Amino acid sequence: MLFRSVEFGAWDGVFLSNTRALVEQQGYRAVLIEGDPERFARLVANSLEGRVFPINAWVAVDGPTSLDALLVSTPIPRDFDLLSIDVDGIDIHLWRSLSNYRPRIVCIEFNPTIPHRVSFVQPPDPTVQWGSSARAIVELASAKGYDLVACTNVNLIFTPSELTPAVLGE
């Protein structure tokens, strides 16, 4: 079975995880990335043997811990199924920096307190935890060739434009 999902801001691999059910119930294999050492230790302890490739790193916009740089050392294919971005702040900048991979689904956190008509991008500073507006993330997605297909209270879900008709049953 191939590795099919990537989640960063993975916490302990269970708490508020967007990929745990896929790993447990659907047989997915996941690359889980967590920067906090204590959370990472719990992530490793909670990992299902052989189904999780854990990485202890803070994902950065560029350099040796950029998402592209981290993923190149993993078994994840370039067109994997699910990318879950949840770092409480620079989410939009991290997705913008991803260039060598094209996930079939992107789930990304946004700041729901910002009105939908406002296009706001927080500074690319990981110490700031404002998050970006839904509109700004939709604009980035469009530029990357993705369409919005669903929304939760705090997450936007996108697919590549070429897959959208199939996803929406059109």
Summary of the structure (lengths in Angstrom):
residues: 170
radius of gyration: 15.2
end to end distance: 29.8
largest distance: 45.2
contacts: 525
relative contact order: 0.14
helix: 25%
strand: 24%
